[in-house]
Amino acid sequence: MEVILYQKYEDYNHHDNNIRKWIHRFNEKGVNGIISKIHKHKSIKFTDAIEKQIVEIATKDPRKYYGLSFSNWSLRMLAGFIMKDMKLIDGICHTEIRNILLKHGIR
């Protein structure tokens, strides 16, 4: 079975853990087990002012401006800093940070 799973991973670019999960769900529930579920969570909308502050923080050297021990932001470190140290927002994930930065032309 491993060879088949590995081949499918290579063919479709899906991790073998996901393929195993789909096989188990198919065996338990049939075709209905592998149909994608609708996610009911709403994405958080940030105001332009908050996005501007996030961009401003992201474009500054963390060592020079904030006294941190590193000189480049990772998305996860930036998200944590914005929530815990700056207390700018209660919650944000690294993918939301990435989307905000891309929206403002920062790569």
N, C-alpha and C positions, 0 to 999 in steps of 0.2 A: 504494500500500500504506500510506503514511503516514496518509492520511485514515481508512482502516479501523482502523489501530492506535489512532489518536487517539480515534476514536469508541468503540472497545472500552474504552479507558482511562476515558473519561467514563462509559460505561454501567456498568462493573463496578468502578471505582475501583482499577484495577491499573495500575502504571507500564508505559509502553510497552516498557521494557527487559525486563521480565518476560514480556510478551506475545511479544516477539521470541524470547526464550529458549525459550518453550513451542513456538512455531512451528518453530524449528530442531530441537528434540527430537522433535516430532511427525514432521517430515520424515525424521529419521534412524531413529527407532524405532517409529513409528506410535503407537497409543494408549498403549502401555506407556511411551513416553517422557514422557508428561504426567501419569502417575499419581504422586501424591505419594510420596516416599520416607519410610521410617520412620527417624527419627533415633534413634541408639542411645546418645546421651550422657545421663548422669544429671544432674539438677539438683543443685546443691550445697545441702546443708542446713546452716543456721547455727544455733548454739545460741541459746537465749534470752538468755544473757549477752552474746554478740556482737551480737545484734540490738539489745539495750538500749544497748550502747556506740555503735552506729551511729546510733541515734535521738538519743542524747545529743549526739554530735558534730554531727549535722545540725541540731539546734535551737539551736546556739550560733552567734554572729556570728564568722565566720572571721577577720575583721580584729582584733576585740577580744580573742578568746580564744587565737588561734593565730598572731597577728602576720602574717597573710597580706595581700595587697594588694587584696582584694575583700571586700565585706561580705555577699554572698549566695552560697550554694552553688548550683552546677549539679550535676546528677546525676553527670556525668563527672568534674568536679573533686572531688566528694566521694569517688567511688570511688578515684580516684588518691591522694588524701590518706590515705584509710583504709589503702591497701596500702603506699604508698611512705614516707609520713611517720610514720604511727602504727604501721605494721607489725602491724596488728590481724589481718589475714588475708593469705594469699598471692595470692588472686585473687577479684575480684568485678566484675561488669559493672554499667553504669548501670541496666539494667532490673531487676537483682536489688535494687539500692539502692531503686529506685522501689517495688518490691513490698514490701520491708520497711517503708518509710515509710508506704505506704498501709495495710498491715496494722496499723500502730500509730496510724492516724488522722491522719497528717501529709500535707498536700497541698502 
